[in-house]
Amino acid sequence: MTIRPALAEIGRLATMPRVKMAHVPTAIEAMDNLRGALFPDGDGPRLLVKRDDNTGIAMGGNKVRQLEFYLGDAVDKGADTVLITSAVQSNFVRTCAAMAARLGLACHVQLEERVPKNDPLYRTNGNVLLDRIAGATLHAYPDGEDEAGADRQLEVLADALRAEGAKPYVIHLSADHPPLGAIGYVLAARELLEQIDEQGLAIDRLFLGSGSAATHTGMLWGLRAFGSDLRVTGVCVRRAADLQGPRVRANLGRLSALLDHDPGITEDDVEVTDVSLAPGYGRLNDGVREAIALAGSKEGLFVDPVYTGKVLAGMISALRAGAMATDETALFLHTGGQPALFAYGDSVLESADA
Ligand SMILES: Cc1ncc(COP(=O)(O)O)c(C=O)c1O
């Protein structure tokens, strides 16, 4: 068995404030039916999925691991209220609302107009419904691209709450803040490596979603810090590859500064593809519809229209193009997001672009 550095040997990693809520380790499962459907002649790689959609609280997903560190910091700083901003159908927001409720913290969420979708399902169902059930206070923000502006507006809300006697904690959106959420994926990388060792797995390439880049950054940083050279492909869900690559690189540097450790990541380590992004964030295309249908009908696995459907579509596209050999293994990181299925309704089944 490979000897890996202990958490305490990785800079400040072991000392970062955290609230433990995730149900981990998440399972790694084979997707043999999907492999058979994609490669009936047996000429494709073995497929595995790591079930981070099952992280336990708030319907699971990657944001649970990330919020353990934001909310840990909030509790450490004595906050009684958290503020967060993201898209209308954000999983980050829904997960924050639920985890804050569990911690007895008030939660204010700001929902941004990132997707040109006005139908009632999108506006009220899925994650929006869950935000409200979790008791969050909802605010609207008219822009979907202005990260700094959305953060500034959160600060305005925080000032107003402070004036009323609350102790607010702001979870910023823009990338120029310490990437606390990425720490959750540094630990997930360690978890994955333990599973690889214990289960005798040979994994050649990992496909994951790259949006805020917390998952991508944390996983890549963690793999290298714990001595693995596993190839990581970030599938763009939010912005084109020429913008996402620099975002990931900048985030990696911020994470090294935050944790006071340099895992020695090279330029080639940062790999992004936007093959399945069009026509843009939160908007469907036929590859995503196919991925949703294949995962559901072959594996009983639900992927979502905004994130994991795009990641799986990106992985399928790469594999169909012959990116991996039959004796290799691809791992799909399922990061959750299924509540959005109910906000998109049967548009996920149609063939016309939404
Ligand atoms: C379900 C799901 N998968 C993947 C992502 C992308 O992760 P990250 O924002 O850490 O890049 C998100 C982001 O919101 C998400 O909700």
The ligand as an SDF file (V2000), in Angstrom:
LIG
                    3D

 16 16  0  0  0  0  0  0  0  0999 V2000
  -23.9770   19.7920   -8.9090 C   0  0  0  0  0  0  0  0  0  0  0  0
  -22.7670   20.6100   -9.1730 C   0  0  0  0  0  0  0  0  0  0  0  0
  -21.7370   20.0270   -9.7890 N   0  0  0  0  0  0  0  0  0  0  0  0
  -20.6170   20.7320  -10.0910 C   0  0  0  0  0  0  0  0  0  0  0  0
  -20.5130   22.0740   -9.7820 C   0  0  0  0  0  0  0  0  0  0  0  0
  -19.2490   22.7900  -10.1220 C   0  0  0  0  0  0  0  0  0  0  0  0
  -18.4500   22.8160   -8.9840 O   0  0  0  0  0  0  0  0  0  0  0  0
  -17.5190   24.0470   -8.6500 P   0  0  0  0  0  0  0  0  0  0  0  0
  -18.4110   25.2450   -8.4560 O   0  0  0  0  0  0  0  0  0  0  0  0
  -16.8450   23.6460   -7.4000 O   0  0  0  0  0  0  0  0  0  0  0  0
  -16.6150   24.2560   -9.7960 O   0  0  0  0  0  0  0  0  0  0  0  0
  -21.5560   22.7130   -9.1130 C   0  0  0  0  0  0  0  0  0  0  0  0
  -21.4790   24.1450   -8.8030 C   0  0  0  0  0  0  0  0  0  0  0  0
  -22.4020   24.7610   -8.3740 O   0  0  0  0  0  0  0  0  0  0  0  0
  -22.7160   21.9670   -8.7920 C   0  0  0  0  0  0  0  0  0  0  0  0
  -23.7450   22.5230   -8.1730 O   0  0  0  0  0  0  0  0  0  0  0  0
  1  2  1  0
  2  3  1  0
  2 15  2  0
  3  4  2  0
  4  5  1  0
  5  6  1  0
  5 12  2  0
  6  7  1  0
  7  8  1  0
  8  9  2  0
  8 10  1  0
  8 11  1  0
 12 13  1  0
 12 15  1  0
 13 14  2  0
 15 16  1  0
M  END
$$$$
